[in-house]
Amino acid sequence: MDATVTIPFPPDLLEALSQRVAEILEQRPPAQRFMDSENAAIYLGLPVKTLRTRSWRERVGIPSRQLSGGRLIFDRLALDLYLGS
């Protein structure tokens, strides 16, 4: 027995929905590829203090770079690969 259910969707509602989604996406700033500790912590759902702990980052394998001066940066694409593994 086929369990597929089709619900009719009015074309004008679909058009209004797609226009609203486009408006929302235009209002959002472009995603930054490189993030500081605070933004990376938000992105990963972690406390900033935890993310800044070098031994913890190395133990769990979170990719990061430390710039001269000690500032940490995180590559969003590398974090996405980390999250996908």
ABEGO torsion letter per residue (X at the ends): XBABBBBBBBAAAAAAAAAAAAAAAAABBBBBABBBAAAAAAAAGBBAAAAABAAAAAAAGBBBBBBBGGBBBBBAAAAAAAAAX
